[in-house]
C-alpha cells in the first residue's frame, strides 16, 4: 500500500472554476501535510502547509485536513491557466517527508 | 537573496563515470536532502543530513554517496554503481528535521542523462 496516494489525473477545469485535488495517506500518526506545485521541468514550490483538522485558506488556495479519514485536499478557487501544473501532496512520517506521485491539473481558458 | 542553488542544470554522464551534483543553501537551514524524481513518480529520498559531518541513507541510497563538510553544502555523487541514474535530482533544505513541522524548500534541480 502506497503511503501517500493521489489521483494522477489529468484533471481539467475551465478558467474561473474551482479545482479540487485530493490526497489520502496511510499512517494515522502523521502530523504535517503539505501541498507543492510543480511546473513542467521545474522544481516543486511549497504553496500550503496544514497541521490541524479543518480548513486553512491562503488567497485562492484552501487546504482541508481530515485526520480521522486520513484525507487532505487542496481547493483552488477562480482557477487560472497559470495554475496548470502538477500538484504534489506530502506527508511527514516520523520526521521523514513522503510524497505522492502528483495530480496534473490543466486549466483551460 | 536567500535560496538554494544547484549546479549544473543539465549533466550528461557516460557509462562507468562518477559525477557530482552540487547543492548550496544560504538559508542557514540545518537539514538538507537529496531526492530523485522519475517521470510519473513521486520524489524518492536518496540521502539526508541533519547536521554537519553526519548523514543518513534514504530509501534509494545504493549507487550514491554524499558529504556534509559545511552547513551550506551537500554535494551528491552518482557513482558507476548506480545502474539507472537518468532522472531529475532535487536538493532541498529545512530549518530543522527534528520536528514534525518541517517545511522543505527545493533548489531548481539537476537533470542527469546517461549517454
Backbone of each chain as ProteinMPNN parsed JSONL, in Angstrom:
{"seq_chain_A": "XXXXXXXXXXXXXXXXXXXXXXXXXXXXXXXXXXXXXXXXXXXXXXXXXXXXXXXXXXXXXXXXXXXXXXXXXXXXXXXXXXXXXXXXXXXXXXXXXXXXXXXXXXXXX", "coords_chain_A": {"N_chain_A": [[0.849, -1.198, 0.0], [0.601, 2.142, -0.943], [2.1, 4.936, 0.653], [1.319, 7.6, 0.402], [-1.269, 8.681, -1.523], [-2.426, 9.854, -4.633], [-4.728, 10.919, -7.135], [-3.684, 10.559, -10.39], [-4.576, 12.063, -12.476], [-5.039, 13.344, -15.872], [-6.514, 16.313, -14.415], [-8.949, 18.384, -15.532], [-10.114, 21.651, -15.716], [-12.338, 24.419, -16.359], [-11.336, 27.836, -16.912], [-11.695, 29.981, -14.137], [-13.207, 28.256, -12.632], [-13.587, 26.046, -9.743], [-10.916, 24.112, -8.696], [-10.375, 20.892, -7.463], [-8.28, 19.012, -5.545], [-7.135, 15.909, -4.408], [-5.921, 13.84, -1.7], [-4.818, 10.939, -0.067], [-3.582, 9.277, 2.859], [-1.597, 6.813, 4.58], [-0.638, 6.5, 7.202], [-1.719, 6.849, 10.411], [-0.615, 8.442, 12.383], [0.549, 10.645, 11.303], [1.449, 14.085, 11.225], [1.902, 16.406, 9.836], [1.246, 18.174, 6.848], [1.518, 18.879, 3.407], [1.248, 20.876, 0.447], [2.634, 20.991, -2.722], [3.446, 22.789, -5.667], [4.313, 22.009, -8.961], [5.694, 23.063, -11.827], [6.064, 22.055, -15.251], [9.162, 20.601, -15.842], [10.358, 22.037, -13.842], [11.289, 22.678, -10.369], [9.659, 21.544, -7.293], [7.401, 23.76, -5.599], [6.576, 25.075, -2.526], [3.25, 25.556, -1.541], [1.203, 25.373, 0.337], [0.784, 24.552, 3.78], [-0.464, 22.433, 6.34], [-1.578, 21.597, 9.577], [-3.494, 20.937, 11.461], [-6.817, 19.64, 11.973], [-9.432, 20.661, 9.738], [-9.976, 23.669, 7.833], [-7.656, 25.65, 5.961], [-6.921, 28.746, 4.726], [-5.421, 30.538, 2.046], [-5.22, 33.131, 0.176], [-6.285, 32.324, -3.03], [-6.179, 29.671, -2.503], [-7.2, 26.826, -0.612], [-6.566, 24.604, 1.921], [-7.628, 21.475, 3.129], [-8.018, 19.394, 5.895], [-8.599, 16.185, 7.177], [-8.12, 14.214, 9.634], [-9.231, 11.934, 10.765], [-10.323, 10.589, 8.621], [-8.067, 10.344, 7.174], [-7.226, 12.102, 5.103], [-6.463, 14.675, 2.869], [-6.966, 17.725, 1.213], [-6.804, 20.041, -1.552], [-8.11, 23.048, -2.551], [-8.568, 25.125, -5.313], [-9.602, 28.212, -5.987], [-11.31, 30.206, -8.475], [-9.794, 29.368, -10.768], [-6.89, 29.721, -12.786], [-5.239, 29.8, -16.01], [-2.513, 29.846, -15.464], [-2.331, 28.271, -13.246], [-2.048, 25.735, -14.122], [-0.37, 22.823, -13.684], [1.571, 20.275, -11.997], [0.466, 18.962, -8.964], [1.771, 18.19, -5.898], [1.258, 16.155, -3.125], [2.384, 16.002, 0.201], [3.49, 14.276, 3.084], [4.402, 14.042, 6.488], [6.034, 11.415, 8.022], [7.237, 10.168, 10.958], [9.245, 12.158, 11.027], [10.193, 11.987, 8.436], [9.656, 13.072, 5.142], [7.115, 12.175, 2.932], [6.126, 11.716, -0.397], [3.34, 12.025, -2.635], [2.583, 10.84, -5.985], [1.616, 12.876, -7.472], [-0.84, 15.1, -8.964], [-1.88, 16.013, -12.102], [-2.907, 19.094, -13.201], [-4.928, 20.858, -15.458], [-5.888, 23.959, -16.577], [-8.27, 25.307, -18.545], [-8.509, 27.951, -20.855]], "CA_chain_A": [[0.0, 0.0, 0.0], [1.371, 3.362, -1.019], [1.942, 5.757, 1.847], [0.597, 8.808, 0.028], [-1.891, 8.409, -2.814], [-3.119, 10.918, -5.334], [-5.199, 10.618, -8.474], [-2.665, 11.145, -11.266], [-5.2, 12.96, -13.432], [-5.119, 14.782, -15.656], [-7.733, 16.968, -14.018], [-9.132, 19.539, -16.395], [-11.203, 22.539, -15.296], [-12.352, 25.671, -17.129], [-10.884, 29.037, -16.221], [-12.677, 30.551, -13.225], [-13.851, 27.21, -11.834], [-12.851, 25.554, -8.57], [-10.21, 22.838, -8.885], [-10.292, 20.146, -6.207], [-7.227, 17.998, -5.605], [-7.301, 15.054, -3.234], [-4.766, 13.044, -1.278], [-5.024, 10.101, 1.111], [-2.326, 8.791, 3.415], [-1.841, 5.547, 5.277], [-0.169, 6.476, 8.585], [-2.624, 7.659, 11.225], [0.081, 9.333, 13.317], [1.119, 11.783, 10.585], [1.045, 15.347, 11.842], [2.156, 17.567, 8.99], [0.789, 17.913, 5.484], [1.969, 19.966, 2.551], [0.977, 20.857, -0.991], [3.637, 21.625, -3.565], [3.113, 22.964, -7.084], [5.486, 21.778, -9.802], [5.529, 23.301, -13.256], [6.806, 21.105, -16.07], [10.594, 20.848, -15.947], [10.831, 22.856, -12.724], [11.284, 22.02, -9.063], [8.434, 21.795, -6.521], [7.3, 25.011, -4.845], [5.621, 24.93, -1.442], [2.171, 26.528, -1.593], [0.364, 25.309, 1.532], [1.053, 23.563, 4.821], [-1.585, 22.349, 7.282], [-1.176, 20.722, 10.668], [-4.622, 20.555, 12.306], [-8.065, 19.386, 11.258], [-10.191, 21.814, 9.321], [-9.583, 24.378, 6.625], [-6.686, 26.738, 6.04], [-7.057, 29.498, 3.489], [-4.354, 31.471, 1.698], [-5.561, 33.654, -1.143], [-7.217, 31.459, -3.776], [-5.955, 28.289, -2.097], [-7.692, 26.334, 0.674], [-6.21, 23.224, 2.252], [-8.572, 20.866, 4.056], [-7.449, 18.203, 6.517], [-9.469, 15.347, 7.985], [-7.218, 13.168, 10.122], [-9.999, 10.709, 11.02], [-10.467, 9.928, 7.324], [-6.724, 10.303, 6.568], [-7.547, 12.74, 3.833], [-6.131, 16.093, 2.786], [-7.324, 18.209, -0.116], [-6.455, 21.409, -1.922], [-9.061, 23.694, -3.442], [-8.084, 26.336, -5.964], [-10.755, 28.986, -6.469], [-11.049, 31.093, -9.613], [-8.613, 28.778, -11.412], [-6.289, 30.449, -13.895], [-4.344, 28.965, -16.822], [-1.196, 29.777, -14.806], [-2.379, 27.227, -12.219], [-1.791, 24.445, -14.775], [0.869, 22.279, -13.125], [1.366, 19.063, -11.197], [0.384, 19.285, -7.54], [2.281, 17.09, -5.085], [0.884, 16.092, -1.718], [3.48, 15.465, 1.005], [3.088, 13.966, 4.458], [5.561, 13.683, 7.308], [6.007, 10.227, 8.861], [8.457, 10.013, 11.768], [10.195, 13.18, 10.58], [10.517, 11.809, 7.023], [8.606, 13.566, 4.256], [6.748, 11.224, 1.867], [5.407, 12.422, -1.45], [2.531, 11.34, -3.618], [3.094, 10.938, -7.349], [1.169, 14.137, -8.047], [-2.004, 15.212, -9.844], [-1.672, 17.032, -13.136], [-4.066, 19.973, -13.387], [-4.947, 21.736, -16.622], [-6.955, 24.96, -16.545], [-8.497, 25.703, -19.937], [-9.051, 29.324, -20.996]], "C_chain_A": [[0.884, 1.248, 0.0], [1.087, 4.215, 0.197], [1.114, 6.993, 1.572], [0.042, 8.585, -1.381], [-2.621, 9.632, -3.345], [-3.621, 10.378, -6.658], [-4.256, 11.319, -9.456], [-3.241, 12.134, -12.275], [-4.999, 12.467, -14.857], [-6.51, 15.252, -15.232], [-7.851, 18.245, -14.841], [-10.323, 20.35, -15.91], [-11.181, 23.778, -16.169], [-11.859, 26.827, -16.269], [-12.018, 29.611, -15.373], [-13.366, 29.541, -12.335], [-13.013, 26.892, -10.594], [-12.216, 24.212, -8.921], [-10.059, 22.174, -7.529], [-9.318, 18.989, -6.36], [-7.233, 17.223, -4.296], [-6.076, 14.193, -2.972], [-5.164, 12.213, -0.062], [-3.676, 9.568, 1.578], [-2.614, 7.641, 4.356], [-1.474, 5.563, 6.759], [-0.994, 7.427, 9.447], [-1.898, 8.662, 12.108], [0.721, 10.534, 12.608], [0.568, 13.087, 11.135], [1.101, 16.531, 10.9], [1.892, 17.217, 7.538], [1.089, 19.14, 4.63], [1.461, 19.762, 1.13], [2.063, 21.639, -1.706], [3.081, 21.721, -4.982], [4.389, 22.788, -7.891], [5.119, 22.016, -11.255], [6.441, 22.342, -14.014], [8.266, 21.51, -16.193], [11.187, 21.659, -14.816], [10.776, 22.068, -11.425], [10.003, 22.342, -8.306], [8.541, 23.086, -5.709], [6.225, 24.826, -3.773], [4.531, 25.996, -1.537], [1.284, 26.495, -0.35], [0.922, 24.276, 2.504], [-0.134, 23.582, 5.785], [-1.261, 21.3, 8.316], [-2.339, 20.255, 11.528], [-5.87, 20.392, 11.454], [-8.78, 20.683, 10.895], [-9.636, 22.415, 8.048], [-8.532, 25.434, 6.931], [-6.691, 27.441, 4.697], [-5.874, 30.434, 3.301], [-4.614, 31.948, 0.282], [-6.593, 32.774, -1.824], [-7.121, 29.994, -3.368], [-6.564, 27.997, -0.719], [-7.261, 24.884, 0.835], [-7.207, 22.724, 3.286], [-7.97, 19.573, 4.578], [-8.488, 17.498, 7.362], [-8.647, 14.143, 8.437], [-7.966, 11.859, 10.371], [-10.149, 9.897, 9.744], [-9.135, 9.809, 6.587], [-6.761, 10.888, 5.16], [-7.164, 14.205, 3.916], [-6.419, 16.544, 1.354], [-6.854, 19.644, -0.301], [-7.504, 21.917, -2.898], [-8.421, 24.954, -4.013], [-9.301, 27.049, -6.544], [-10.333, 29.874, -7.628], [-9.791, 30.628, -10.363], [-8.19, 29.578, -12.641], [-5.43, 29.495, -14.728], [-2.951, 28.815, -16.207], [-1.17, 28.769, -13.659], [-2.114, 25.84, -12.811], [-0.415, 23.945, -14.381], [0.542, 20.923, -12.513], [1.427, 19.438, -9.727], [0.75, 18.039, -6.732], [1.803, 17.233, -3.648], [2.058, 15.472, -0.965], [3.039, 15.344, 2.461], [4.337, 13.6, 5.252], [5.233, 12.467, 8.184], [7.307, 10.177, 9.634], [9.578, 10.932, 11.281], [10.69, 12.985, 9.142], [9.358, 12.296, 6.173], [8.378, 12.559, 3.135], [5.851, 11.948, 0.876], [4.486, 11.494, -2.227], [3.12, 11.565, -5.004], [2.62, 12.201, -8.059], [-0.068, 14.01, -8.905], [-1.739, 16.332, -10.829], [-2.963, 17.783, -13.375], [-3.881, 20.81, -14.646], [-6.142, 22.668, -16.502], [-7.106, 25.511, -17.957], [-9.11, 27.09, -20.022], [-10.463, 29.298, -21.583]], "O_chain_A": [[1.787, 1.391, 0.824], [-0.03, 4.221, 0.714], [0.3, 7.399, 2.401], [0.799, 8.331, -2.318], [-3.325, 10.337, -2.62], [-3.01, 9.481, -7.239], [-4.052, 12.529, -9.365], [-2.513, 12.939, -12.857], [-4.803, 11.267, -15.052], [-7.53, 14.684, -15.624], [-6.948, 19.081, -14.839], [-11.412, 19.81, -15.714], [-10.124, 24.16, -16.673], [-11.959, 26.789, -15.043], [-13.157, 29.714, -15.83], [-14.043, 29.92, -11.378], [-11.901, 27.391, -10.421], [-12.894, 23.295, -9.385], [-9.661, 22.816, -6.557], [-9.507, 18.104, -7.194], [-7.323, 17.804, -3.215], [-5.309, 13.865, -3.877], [-5.781, 12.73, 0.87], [-2.744, 9.426, 0.786], [-3.725, 7.502, 4.867], [-1.954, 4.715, 7.51], [-0.978, 8.642, 9.249], [-2.503, 9.641, 12.543], [1.369, 11.355, 13.257], [-0.613, 13.191, 11.467], [0.436, 17.542, 11.123], [2.25, 16.142, 7.056], [0.935, 20.28, 5.069], [1.271, 18.635, 0.673], [2.374, 22.778, -1.357], [2.341, 20.846, -5.434], [5.429, 23.351, -7.547], [4.336, 21.269, -11.842], [7.454, 21.878, -13.49], [8.573, 22.63, -16.601], [12.385, 21.945, -14.818], [10.282, 20.941, -11.384], [9.324, 23.314, -8.637], [9.606, 23.449, -5.209], [5.092, 24.46, -4.085], [4.827, 27.189, -1.605], [0.668, 27.508, -0.018], [1.465, 23.251, 2.092], [-0.735, 24.631, 6.014], [-0.735, 20.236, 7.989], [-2.2, 19.273, 12.258], [-5.964, 20.938, 10.355], [-8.741, 21.665, 11.637], [-8.923, 21.761, 7.288], [-8.517, 26.029, 8.008], [-6.49, 26.815, 3.656], [-5.385, 31.043, 4.253], [-4.279, 31.269, -0.688], [-7.655, 32.506, -1.262], [-7.9, 29.167, -3.841], [-6.46, 28.8, 0.208], [-7.556, 24.04, -0.012], [-7.585, 23.453, 4.203], [-7.472, 18.754, 3.807], [-9.178, 18.125, 8.166], [-8.503, 13.169, 7.698], [-7.392, 10.783, 10.204], [-10.108, 8.667, 9.774], [-9.078, 9.238, 5.498], [-6.38, 10.249, 4.179], [-7.484, 14.894, 4.885], [-6.142, 15.816, 0.4], [-6.551, 20.354, 0.658], [-7.757, 21.303, -3.935], [-7.812, 25.742, -3.29], [-9.946, 26.555, -7.469], [-9.167, 30.248, -7.755], [-8.852, 31.399, -10.561], [-9.02, 30.045, -13.421], [-4.945, 28.49, -14.208], [-2.287, 27.796, -16.398], [-0.096, 28.446, -13.15], [-1.97, 24.872, -12.065], [0.594, 24.57, -14.706], [-0.608, 20.483, -12.511], [2.335, 20.15, -9.297], [0.128, 16.985, -6.863], [1.928, 18.295, -3.038], [2.663, 14.515, -1.448], [2.318, 16.191, 2.989], [5.228, 12.923, 4.737], [4.29, 12.487, 8.974], [8.379, 10.145, 9.03], [10.725, 10.507, 11.145], [11.531, 13.755, 8.68], [8.204, 11.972, 6.451], [9.322, 12.138, 2.468], [4.944, 12.689, 1.254], [4.806, 10.327, -2.452], [4.033, 12.37, -5.181], [3.145, 12.563, -9.112], [-0.326, 12.963, -9.499], [-1.415, 17.455, -10.443], [-3.988, 17.19, -13.71], [-2.821, 21.394, -14.871], [-7.276, 22.217, -16.344], [-6.178, 26.111, -18.499], [-10.102, 27.382, -19.355], [-11.073, 30.351, -21.771]]}, "seq_chain_B": "XXXXXXXXXXXXXXXXXXXXXXXXXXXXXXXXXXXXXXXXXXXXXXXXXXXXXXXXXXXXXXXXXXXXXXXXXXXXXXXXXXXXXXXXXXXXXXXXXXXXXXXXXXXXXXXXXXX", "coords_chain_B": {"N_chain_B": [[19.998, 37.69, -1.142], [18.253, 35.012, -0.389], [18.391, 31.42, -0.724], [18.341, 28.237, -2.461], [20.765, 26.738, -4.39], [21.569, 24.801, -7.256], [23.864, 22.974, -9.186], [25.329, 21.355, -12.05], [22.706, 22.618, -14.273], [21.976, 20.885, -16.288], [23.286, 17.653, -16.923], [25.465, 15.316, -18.337], [26.285, 11.961, -18.437], [28.704, 9.479, -19.006], [28.772, 5.927, -19.468], [29.973, 4.143, -16.648], [31.135, 6.281, -15.411], [31.755, 8.493, -12.667], [29.829, 11.135, -11.306], [29.386, 14.413, -9.887], [26.944, 16.238, -8.21], [26.119, 19.521, -7.371], [24.978, 21.237, -4.441], [23.964, 24.073, -2.766], [23.093, 26.141, 0.006], [21.896, 29.196, 1.394], [20.274, 29.729, 3.491], [20.627, 29.228, 6.096], [19.756, 26.805, 7.039], [19.446, 23.785, 8.934], [19.043, 21.134, 8.055], [19.459, 19.08, 5.155], [18.598, 17.619, 1.99], [18.518, 15.036, -0.509], [16.7, 14.211, -3.365], [15.291, 12.032, -5.804], [13.594, 12.194, -8.888], [11.52, 10.519, -11.031], [9.809, 10.197, -14.19], [6.305, 10.461, -13.788], [6.366, 9.552, -11.218], [6.511, 9.952, -7.633], [8.642, 11.958, -5.488], [11.66, 10.459, -4.438], [13.583, 9.667, -1.636], [17.043, 10.022, -1.351], [19.422, 10.58, 0.21], [19.862, 12.156, 3.417], [20.748, 14.876, 5.603], [21.176, 15.987, 8.849], [22.877, 17.453, 10.412], [26.135, 18.98, 10.27], [28.764, 16.926, 9.03], [27.399, 14.562, 9.339], [25.18, 12.144, 8.032], [22.373, 10.401, 6.622], [21.138, 7.384, 5.132], [18.597, 7.289, 2.657], [15.656, 6.012, 1.058], [16.608, 5.006, -1.348], [19.488, 4.721, -1.54], [21.57, 3.242, -2.674], [24.342, 3.181, -4.81], [24.855, 5.84, -4.716], [26.582, 8.628, -3.149], [27.317, 10.92, -0.473], [28.42, 14.007, 1.098], [28.889, 16.121, 3.972], [30.418, 18.57, 4.743], [30.3, 21.233, 5.252], [27.855, 23.471, 6.57], [26.402, 24.77, 4.635], [26.551, 23.291, 2.32], [25.916, 20.368, 0.345], [26.887, 18.057, -1.408], [26.15, 15.63, -3.965], [27.22, 12.528, -5.123], [26.96, 10.589, -7.959], [27.556, 7.388, -8.53], [29.3, 4.92, -10.556], [28.11, 2.611, -9.874], [25.437, 2.996, -9.751], [22.866, 1.937, -11.582], [20.824, 2.919, -13.151], [20.787, 5.904, -13.626], [19.599, 8.069, -14.906], [17.599, 10.797, -14.421], [15.7, 13.348, -12.686], [17.217, 15.342, -10.375], [16.791, 16.534, -7.158], [17.545, 18.877, -4.72], [16.946, 19.718, -1.343], [16.16, 21.774, 1.515], [15.644, 22.267, 5.053], [14.577, 23.994, 8.037], [14.874, 22.529, 10.413], [15.167, 19.182, 10.829], [14.293, 17.73, 12.919], [11.764, 18.024, 13.919], [8.187, 17.714, 13.576], [7.094, 19.68, 12.099], [8.028, 20.549, 9.403], [8.864, 22.184, 6.972], [10.008, 21.825, 3.729], [12.237, 23.188, 1.338], [12.951, 23.591, -2.066], [15.719, 23.335, -4.353], [16.533, 24.349, -7.779], [17.02, 22.051, -9.253], [18.775, 19.337, -10.949], [19.168, 17.919, -14.06], [19.972, 14.787, -14.979], [21.468, 12.832, -17.447], [22.215, 9.732, -18.854], [24.54, 8.798, -21.242]], "CA_chain_B": [[18.935, 36.909, -1.774], [18.397, 33.664, 0.142], [17.827, 30.358, -1.526], [19.075, 27.008, -2.692], [21.261, 26.656, -5.752], [22.066, 23.509, -7.703], [24.572, 23.031, -10.46], [24.811, 22.122, -13.181], [21.286, 22.434, -14.549], [21.936, 19.656, -17.085], [24.54, 16.909, -16.801], [25.474, 14.1, -19.132], [27.268, 11.02, -17.903], [28.999, 8.287, -19.792], [28.76, 4.686, -18.702], [31.162, 3.9, -15.849], [31.675, 7.543, -14.893], [31.16, 9.119, -11.485], [29.575, 12.563, -11.455], [28.981, 15.057, -8.638], [25.961, 17.307, -8.308], [26.336, 20.488, -6.303], [23.833, 21.869, -3.787], [24.366, 25.068, -1.782], [21.989, 26.95, 0.522], [22.284, 30.302, 2.286], [19.11, 29.944, 4.344], [21.031, 28.829, 7.451], [19.0, 25.616, 7.424], [20.255, 22.69, 9.485], [18.858, 19.871, 7.356], [19.474, 19.081, 3.698], [18.078, 16.376, 1.447], [18.562, 14.762, -1.937], [15.628, 13.386, -3.898], [15.3, 11.683, -7.217], [12.25, 12.179, -9.449], [11.366, 9.891, -12.342], [8.513, 10.565, -14.78], [5.113, 9.802, -13.27], [6.555, 9.063, -9.852], [6.798, 10.954, -6.617], [10.043, 12.12, -5.12], [12.199, 9.403, -3.587], [14.679, 10.192, -0.845], [18.319, 9.324, -1.544], [20.183, 10.8, 1.444], [19.596, 13.405, 4.1], [21.724, 15.245, 6.63], [20.58, 16.885, 9.838], [23.936, 18.319, 10.924], [27.421, 18.84, 9.577], [29.532, 15.695, 9.226], [26.516, 13.419, 9.599], [24.135, 11.98, 7.03], [21.663, 9.128, 6.718], [20.596, 6.851, 3.888], [17.167, 7.297, 2.429], [15.067, 4.788, 0.521], [17.272, 4.514, -2.564], [20.862, 5.226, -1.424], [22.552, 2.422, -3.374], [24.911, 3.79, -6.006], [25.037, 7.271, -4.458], [27.3, 8.988, -1.938], [27.204, 12.336, -0.137], [29.246, 14.52, 2.18], [28.343, 17.354, 4.557], [31.559, 19.172, 5.435], [29.879, 22.57, 5.634], [26.406, 23.573, 6.749], [25.78, 25.311, 3.437], [26.816, 22.492, 1.126], [25.569, 18.949, 0.474], [27.039, 17.502, -2.753], [25.747, 14.242, -4.226], [27.967, 11.842, -6.171], [26.296, 9.45, -8.587], [28.673, 6.522, -8.879], [29.072, 3.975, -11.654], [27.308, 1.501, -9.353], [24.019, 3.325, -9.952], [22.656, 1.383, -12.916], [19.829, 3.663, -13.919], [20.844, 7.213, -12.996], [18.896, 9.129, -15.632], [16.486, 11.274, -13.606], [15.746, 14.733, -12.234], [17.694, 15.306, -8.997], [16.354, 17.715, -6.42], [18.095, 19.119, -3.393], [16.032, 20.5, -0.513], [16.633, 22.054, 2.872], [14.628, 22.665, 6.025], [15.148, 24.62, 9.223], [15.254, 21.526, 11.401], [14.453, 17.948, 10.5], [13.948, 17.021, 14.146], [10.387, 18.277, 14.328], [7.186, 17.306, 12.589], [6.675, 20.867, 11.339], [9.308, 20.546, 8.704], [8.707, 22.6, 5.586], [11.207, 21.697, 2.921], [12.295, 24.089, 0.2], [13.723, 22.919, -3.081], [16.516, 24.007, -5.357], [15.971, 24.261, -9.132], [17.17, 20.709, -9.804], [19.752, 18.96, -11.974], [18.668, 16.816, -14.895], [21.098, 13.923, -15.347], [21.191, 11.881, -18.528], [23.304, 8.813, -19.178], [24.699, 8.66, -22.693]], "C_chain_B": [[19.082, 35.454, -1.355], [17.804, 32.635, -0.763], [18.737, 29.162, -1.604], [19.502, 26.983, -4.155], [21.77, 25.249, -6.024], [22.79, 23.717, -9.027], [25.186, 21.673, -10.752], [23.316, 21.901, -13.357], [21.065, 21.144, -15.339], [23.299, 18.98, -16.99], [24.405, 15.62, -17.598], [26.606, 13.215, -18.63], [27.462, 9.86, -18.854], [28.961, 7.074, -18.879], [30.068, 4.547, -17.924], [31.776, 5.14, -15.215], [30.985, 7.935, -13.588], [30.934, 10.597, -11.788], [29.089, 13.121, -10.132], [28.065, 16.219, -8.926], [26.128, 18.223, -7.095], [25.016, 21.003, -5.756], [24.354, 22.802, -2.7], [23.129, 25.83, -1.313], [22.529, 28.032, 1.461], [21.119, 30.703, 3.182], [19.416, 29.664, 5.818], [20.197, 27.648, 7.96], [19.927, 24.524, 7.926], [20.215, 21.444, 8.596], [18.865, 20.054, 5.842], [19.168, 17.68, 3.196], [18.395, 16.273, -0.043], [17.44, 13.813, -2.295], [15.899, 13.099, -5.373], [13.85, 11.647, -7.683], [12.303, 11.566, -10.839], [9.98, 10.212, -12.865], [7.368, 9.764, -14.186], [5.243, 9.262, -11.868], [6.771, 10.224, -8.898], [8.283, 11.048, -6.349], [10.469, 10.984, -4.193], [13.477, 9.908, -2.919], [15.937, 9.35, -1.039], [19.146, 9.38, -0.255], [19.663, 12.07, 2.104], [20.624, 13.622, 5.199], [21.072, 16.251, 7.572], [21.6, 17.863, 10.411], [25.208, 18.077, 10.126], [28.117, 17.544, 10.005], [28.684, 14.49, 9.637], [25.462, 13.351, 8.511], [23.578, 10.564, 7.137], [21.175, 8.688, 5.349], [19.082, 7.012, 3.85], [16.721, 5.976, 1.834], [15.86, 4.173, -0.628], [18.736, 4.958, -2.609], [21.883, 4.438, -2.25], [23.019, 3.092, -4.657], [25.134, 5.285, -5.88], [25.914, 7.459, -3.224], [27.179, 10.489, -1.731], [28.273, 12.699, 0.88], [28.574, 15.779, 2.708], [29.449, 17.966, 5.41], [31.259, 20.586, 5.904], [28.367, 22.604, 5.736], [25.717, 23.957, 5.45], [25.783, 24.352, 2.255], [26.535, 21.008, 1.351], [25.675, 18.312, -0.914], [26.664, 16.022, -2.817], [26.603, 13.678, -5.354], [27.159, 10.643, -6.656], [27.413, 8.549, -9.102], [28.3, 5.591, -10.034], [28.253, 2.774, -11.194], [25.816, 1.749, -9.492], [23.673, 2.966, -11.39], [21.679, 2.164, -13.759], [19.757, 5.091, -13.397], [20.089, 8.322, -13.714], [17.648, 9.532, -14.876], [16.685, 12.759, -13.349], [16.101, 14.701, -10.752], [17.4, 16.64, -8.313], [16.993, 17.743, -5.042], [17.105, 19.981, -2.624], [16.686, 20.792, 0.828], [15.462, 22.422, 3.757], [15.32, 23.189, 7.272], [15.698, 23.558, 10.176], [14.48, 20.262, 11.096], [13.975, 17.216, 11.74], [12.543, 17.276, 14.65], [9.442, 17.824, 13.228], [6.792, 18.469, 11.692], [7.842, 21.287, 10.472], [9.128, 20.903, 7.249], [10.039, 22.477, 4.866], [11.096, 22.6, 1.702], [13.308, 23.532, -0.79], [14.582, 23.868, -3.914], [15.922, 23.775, -6.735], [16.151, 22.908, -9.806], [18.295, 20.58, -10.817], [19.182, 17.779, -12.747], [19.871, 16.041, -15.411], [20.659, 12.929, -16.41], [22.427, 11.02, -18.764], [23.354, 8.61, -20.68], [24.974, 7.213, -23.066]], "O_chain_B": [[19.927, 34.735, -1.889], [16.845, 32.901, -1.487], [19.756, 29.075, -0.919], [18.683, 27.188, -5.051], [22.327, 24.592, -5.145], [22.384, 24.521, -9.865], [25.526, 20.925, -9.835], [22.726, 21.078, -12.657], [20.107, 20.409, -15.102], [24.335, 19.645, -16.979], [23.385, 14.932, -17.546], [27.731, 13.67, -18.427], [26.509, 9.333, -19.429], [29.103, 7.193, -17.662], [31.145, 4.8, -18.464], [32.814, 5.059, -14.558], [29.782, 7.734, -13.427], [31.755, 11.234, -12.45], [28.461, 12.414, -9.343], [28.355, 17.073, -9.764], [26.259, 17.767, -5.959], [24.052, 21.185, -6.5], [25.097, 22.377, -1.816], [22.234, 26.133, -2.103], [23.48, 27.814, 2.212], [20.993, 31.861, 3.58], [18.557, 29.845, 6.681], [19.966, 27.513, 9.161], [21.037, 24.349, 7.425], [21.234, 20.78, 8.407], [18.35, 21.041, 5.315], [19.437, 16.687, 3.872], [18.522, 17.279, -0.74], [17.235, 12.779, -1.659], [16.622, 13.818, -6.063], [12.977, 11.141, -6.979], [13.036, 12.032, -11.711], [9.067, 10.472, -12.081], [7.442, 8.539, -14.088], [4.34, 8.588, -11.373], [7.159, 11.322, -9.298], [9.08, 10.304, -6.92], [9.734, 10.6, -3.283], [14.338, 10.501, -3.568], [15.905, 8.126, -0.91], [19.519, 8.344, 0.297], [19.099, 12.944, 1.445], [21.28, 12.688, 5.66], [20.49, 17.243, 7.133], [21.246, 18.961, 10.841], [25.328, 17.088, 9.403], [28.064, 17.133, 11.164], [29.191, 13.525, 10.208], [24.91, 14.375, 8.108], [24.222, 9.659, 7.668], [20.839, 9.518, 4.505], [18.392, 6.888, 4.863], [17.337, 4.938, 2.079], [15.796, 2.965, -0.857], [19.178, 5.514, -3.614], [22.976, 4.945, -2.497], [22.211, 3.516, -5.483], [25.558, 5.931, -6.838], [25.99, 6.582, -2.363], [26.966, 11.242, -2.681], [28.941, 11.833, 1.446], [27.796, 16.426, 2.006], [29.419, 17.891, 6.638], [31.885, 21.082, 6.841], [27.678, 21.843, 5.056], [24.593, 23.531, 5.184], [25.074, 24.587, 1.276], [26.867, 20.455, 2.4], [24.648, 18.051, -1.541], [26.839, 15.274, -1.856], [26.701, 14.282, -6.422], [26.734, 9.799, -5.868], [28.137, 8.927, -10.024], [27.137, 5.494, -10.427], [27.757, 2.006, -12.018], [25.016, 0.822, -9.365], [24.138, 3.624, -12.321], [21.716, 2.068, -14.985], [18.758, 5.463, -12.78], [19.955, 9.418, -13.17], [16.736, 8.724, -14.7], [17.693, 13.348, -13.739], [15.377, 14.104, -9.954], [17.72, 17.713, -8.825], [16.977, 16.756, -4.306], [16.491, 20.881, -3.198], [17.648, 20.132, 1.22], [14.412, 22.84, 3.27], [16.482, 22.88, 7.536], [16.819, 23.663, 10.674], [13.249, 20.277, 11.104], [13.316, 16.183, 11.628], [12.173, 16.784, 15.717], [9.854, 17.585, 12.093], [6.211, 18.256, 10.628], [8.549, 22.25, 10.768], [9.225, 20.039, 6.378], [11.066, 22.966, 5.339], [10.026, 22.76, 1.115], [14.38, 23.062, -0.407], [14.23, 25.025, -4.145], [14.915, 23.079, -6.861], [15.509, 22.634, -10.82], [18.712, 21.55, -11.449], [18.77, 16.775, -12.166], [20.682, 16.561, -16.176], [19.622, 12.277, -16.289], [23.544, 11.528, -18.859], [22.347, 8.293, -21.313], [25.137, 6.9, -24.245]]}, "name": "protein", "num_of_chains": 2, "seq": "XXXXXXXXXXXXXXXXXXXXXXXXXXXXXXXXXXXXXXXXXXXXXXXXXXXXXXXXXXXXXXXXXXXXXXXXXXXXXXXXXXXXXXXXXXXXXXXXXXXXXXXXXXXXXXXXXXXXXXXXXXXXXXXXXXXXXXXXXXXXXXXXXXXXXXXXXXXXXXXXXXXXXXXXXXXXXXXXXXXXXXXXXXXXXXXXXXXXXXXXXXXXXXXXXXXXXXXXXXXXXXXX"}
